[in-house]
Amino acid sequence: MTLRWAIFFPLFLLFSFVISRALPPRVLAEEEKAIPKKVFLLPVSGVIDLGLAPFTERVLQEAAKAGARAVILEISTPGGRVDAAIQMRDALLRSPVRTVAFVDREAFSAGALIALAADLLYMAPGAVIGAATPVGASGEKLGEKHVSAIRKLFRATAEARGKPPELAEAMVDEDVEVAGVIAKGKLLTLTTREALSLKVADGEAADLKDLLGKLGLERTVLVQSTPSLAERFVRFLTNPVVASLLLTVGFLGLLAELYTPGLGIAGGLGVTALALHFGGHYLVGLAGWEEALLILGGFALLAIEVFVLPGFGVAGVLGSLSLLAGLYLTFLGSFPTPEDLRRAGGSLGASVVLVLAGGLALTFLLPRTPLWARISLKRRLTEEAPLGGSEGGLLGQEGVAVTDLRPSGKVRFGECPVDVVSEGEFIPKDTPVRVVSATRYRVVVKPGDPEENGPDPSKKEETQ
């Protein structure tokens, strides 16, 4: 029961997240009559990540269905991911509900884009907005391609909301000069007073209560929006460190399953980990159908290589490349910066190294441990088993592999099929093998030399 709960509870949270976004909130008719006016409060604080985007979309949808008078975004952020800010900006531009950005302290970088995307922009005394040039992790300015795209994105947003577009561009690119405001070579950042005088901000409010009064919403009910458990869980899954660990656990689980017949604990955990990784990244917009097709295509090619074309050839190489490409893209957004590319490469690279190390351990170390001997074979050889009775009776026996050994599989000794493992190498079906180690729980074989070991017992019986 504990194992089932550990596997299915995370998937249940993902399912709850999907349902919470797909189904409208339940609002009773009596409640609507008793509380006809609502204002939703959406906090935008700390570093902006991709988990904040679906949360924003959900709040805007709930506000629209509840007939809310407004949605207030309480902003205090140093910035964050550009792709997350773009998703939030698009949601704000599409929303039928009046949106109000209230910059409580600062709205830098991606936060400035979100503030400009609201219908109205209010700022608290002493607040600042701007400084939106795209930079890497070490603070270096990104290339002209990224700067140009983000500059025009700011301009289009300002135009849509009736704000001065040239000032929005000057927040992104220091090469933009605005006469009497900002000289070339300087990046625009505005205080509350400057933003009001330049028509970037629509008003000033001391606090949230003052803002509601100036908007004529003092008699409304304020609905505080908070991320749900499922949304917090999805943000946790998309953390680069957690995502890398999920990939590692997923592939190690599938790799371990090659050593055991059937789909067991290792395979279940592996599939669950990979589902959590892809599901979390899909829900926040990091992964889509393209990544899914690359990943599924990679698995299909690898399956062909393992089960149809033993060895490692063209299908294996193409499958590995397709799988790695799909997983790499799940770490990126729709507007990746060079820093995002490096971070994605680092996360995926760490997973690959850990999986390779784990694969070597599974191949050369675990098959020699008593614990692995107990879980690698489902069939126990009892004292009543054919071929000599005791486990030692199999030692030195020769047979023929009736399945591929990868490294586990079945070997026929006479008329008796027995579960065995190789010493780590792949042994194709129909290969003569010889038992080099035999205990009650584990039989180890290696390819036999027909000339050295004599004829196959099964063939001798057939001849007789």
Secondary structure by P-SEA (a helix, b strand, c coil): caaaaaccaaaaaaaaaaaaaaccccccaaaaaaccbbbbbbbbcccccaaaaaaaaaaaaaaaaacccbbbbbcccccccaaaaaaaaaaaaacccbbbbbbcccccaaaaaaaaaccbbbbccccccccccccccccccccaaaaaaaaaaaaaaaaaacccaaaaaaaccccccccccccccbbbbbcaaaaaaacccccccccaaaaaaaaccccbbbbbbbbcaaaaaaaaaacaaaaaaaaaaaaaaaaaaaacccccaaaaaaaaaaaaaaaaaaaaccccaaaaaaaaaaaaaaaaaacccccccaaaaaaaaaaaaaaaaaaccccccaaaaaaaaaaaaaaaaaaaaaaaaacccccccaaaaaccccccccccccccccccccccbbbbcccccccbbbbbcccbbbbbccccccccccbbbbbccccccbbbbcccccccccccaaaaaaac
